[in-house]
Amino acid sequence: MAGKETKAWRRPQQSAQRIAEILRYPRLVVRGVPFTGDPAADLRRCLIALVWHLSKEEDRIQWIASRYLGLTGCKMSEGAAAEIVDEADARDRLPLKADPLGQYLGLKYYYRDGLKIHTIGACDATKADRLKLARVRRKTRSVNVGDGGDRGRDPGRRHSLPWRNLGISRRTYYRLNRKANESP
C-alpha cells in the first residue's frame, strides 16, 4: 500500500519535469534544427506531447497558445491551439514512457544528451544502449589516480601545505607572506 502512495505522490513531479524537458526540445526546432525535415511538424508533435501530459481540467487551449508564444515569439490563434488539442485527443495516446515518447518526438540521443533530457528516451538508442553509454561515460570520468582515490588535481599551493614543512601554523604562514609581499 505504501508503494502506491509513493508512486502517486511522485507522478506529478515527474510529469512537471517531463513537461519542462518537452519544452526544452522544440527550442532547437525553432532555432532551425529540424529533426524530420519539417520544422512545423516537429513543433506540432511537441505540442501534442505536451497536451498528453496536461490534465483534462486545465485550460489546455490557453496553455498551448501561451507555450507556442514563448517558444516561437509568434501568437497562436485559439482555433489553431484547439485544433492541436483535438488532434491530441483523437490520436491514440502513447504510453507515457520514455522510449515511446522519444520515438514519437524523433529525439536523437545526441540532442537528448546535449539538452540534458532525462525523462524522455531517444529514437536512435534503446534504454539498454543508453545505460551502456552512461556506464562508459561514468568510468572515463572517474579514472582515479593514486591509492586514495584522489582525482589527480593540479598540486597547488593550497594542497602542498608548505607551512607544515616550515613547522608553523597556516595563519602564520599567510601572515608572513602578506608582510613579505607588502614590503618593497
C-alpha positions in Angstrom: 0.0 0.0 0.0 2.8 2.4 0.8 4.4 1.8 -2.6 1.2 3.0 -4.3 1.1 6.2 -2.2 4.7 7.0 -3.1 4.1 6.4 -6.8 1.0 8.6 -6.8 3.0 11.3 -5.0 5.9 11.2 -7.5 3.9 11.2 -10.7 3.0 15.0 -10.8 6.6 15.8 -10.1 7.9 13.6 -12.9 5.2 15.0 -15.2 6.3 18.5 -14.4 9.9 17.6 -15.2 8.9 15.9 -18.4 6.8 18.9 -19.5 9.9 21.2 -18.9 12.0 18.8 -21.0 9.4 18.7 -23.8 9.5 22.5 -23.8 13.3 22.4 -23.9 13.3 20.2 -27.0 11.4 22.4 -29.6 13.8 25.3 -28.9 16.2 23.5 -31.3 13.4 23.2 -33.9 12.7 27.0 -33.6 16.5 27.7 -34.0 16.5 25.8 -37.3 17.5 22.2 -36.3 14.6 20.2 -37.9 14.6 16.6 -36.9 12.4 15.2 -39.6 12.9 17.8 -42.2 9.7 19.7 -41.4 10.0 22.1 -38.5 6.3 22.8 -38.3 5.5 19.1 -38.0 8.3 18.7 -35.3 6.8 21.6 -33.3 3.3 20.2 -33.7 4.4 16.8 -32.3 6.0 18.6 -29.3 2.8 20.5 -28.6 0.7 17.3 -28.9 3.0 15.5 -26.5 2.5 18.5 -24.1 -1.3 18.1 -24.4 -0.9 14.4 -23.4 0.8 15.4 -20.2 -1.8 18.0 -19.2 -4.8 17.1 -17.1 -8.2 17.5 -18.7 -9.3 20.1 -16.1 -6.6 22.6 -17.2 -7.4 25.2 -19.9 -5.3 23.3 -22.4 -6.0 25.6 -25.3 -4.7 28.7 -23.5 -1.8 26.8 -22.1 -0.7 25.6 -25.6 -1.2 29.0 -27.1 1.0 30.6 -24.4 3.7 28.0 -24.7 3.8 28.4 -28.5 4.2 32.2 -28.0 7.1 31.5 -25.6 8.8 29.1 -28.0 8.4 31.0 -31.3 7.6 34.5 -30.3 4.6 34.3 -32.6 1.0 34.3 -31.4 -1.1 31.2 -32.0 -4.8 31.6 -32.5 -7.2 29.8 -30.2 -8.6 28.0 -33.2 -5.1 26.6 -34.0 -4.5 25.7 -30.4 -7.9 24.0 -30.2 -7.0 22.0 -33.3 -3.9 20.7 -31.7 -5.7 19.8 -28.5 -8.4 18.0 -30.6 -5.7 16.2 -32.6 -4.0 15.1 -29.4 -7.3 13.8 -28.0 -8.1 12.0 -31.3 -4.8 10.2 -31.6 -4.1 7.0 -29.7 -2.3 8.3 -26.7 1.2 6.8 -26.3 2.1 5.2 -23.1 3.8 7.9 -21.2 7.0 6.0 -21.0 10.4 7.4 -22.0 11.1 5.3 -25.2 7.8 5.6 -27.0 7.7 9.3 -26.4 11.3 9.7 -27.7 10.3 7.7 -30.8 7.2 9.8 -31.3 9.2 13.1 -31.0 12.1 11.9 -33.0 14.6 12.9 -30.3 18.1 11.7 -31.1 20.5 10.7 -28.4 23.0 13.4 -29.3 20.4 16.1 -28.7 18.9 14.3 -25.7 22.4 14.3 -24.1 23.2 17.9 -25.0 19.9 19.3 -23.7 20.2 17.2 -20.5 16.8 15.5 -21.1 16.4 12.5 -18.7 12.7 11.6 -18.7 12.4 11.2 -22.5 14.0 8.4 -24.4 15.8 8.6 -27.8 14.7 7.3 -31.1 18.2 6.0 -32.0 19.2 4.4 -28.7 17.2 2.0 -26.6 17.2 2.1 -22.8 19.9 -0.6 -22.7 22.1 1.3 -25.1 21.7 4.5 -23.0 22.7 2.6 -19.9 25.8 1.2 -21.6 26.8 4.6 -22.8 26.3 6.1 -19.3 28.3 3.3 -17.7 31.2 4.0 -20.2 31.0 7.8 -19.5 31.0 7.2 -15.8 34.1 5.0 -16.0 36.0 7.5 -18.1 35.0 10.4 -15.8 36.1 8.7 -12.6 39.5 7.5 -13.5 41.2 7.7 -10.2 44.8 8.5 -9.6 46.6 7.0 -6.6 45.5 4.6 -4.0 43.5 7.1 -2.0 41.0 7.7 -4.8 42.3 11.2 -5.4 41.2 12.6 -8.8 44.6 13.9 -9.8 44.3 17.6 -9.2 46.9 20.1 -10.0 49.1 20.3 -6.9 48.8 24.0 -6.0 50.0 25.9 -3.0 46.9 25.0 -1.1 47.4 21.3 -1.5 51.1 21.2 -0.9 50.7 22.6 2.7 54.1 24.5 2.8 53.6 25.7 6.4 53.9 22.1 7.6 57.4 21.9 6.1 58.3 25.1 7.9 56.8 24.0 11.2 54.4 26.9 11.5 50.7 27.4 11.5 48.8 28.2 8.3 47.7 31.6 9.7 51.3 32.5 10.5 52.5 31.3 7.1 50.0 33.6 5.2 50.6 36.5 7.6 54.4 36.3 6.9 53.7 36.0 3.1 51.5 39.1 3.3 54.2 41.1 5.1 56.8 39.9 2.6 54.6 41.0 -0.3 53.8 44.4 1.2 57.4 45.4 1.9 59.3 46.8 -1.1 
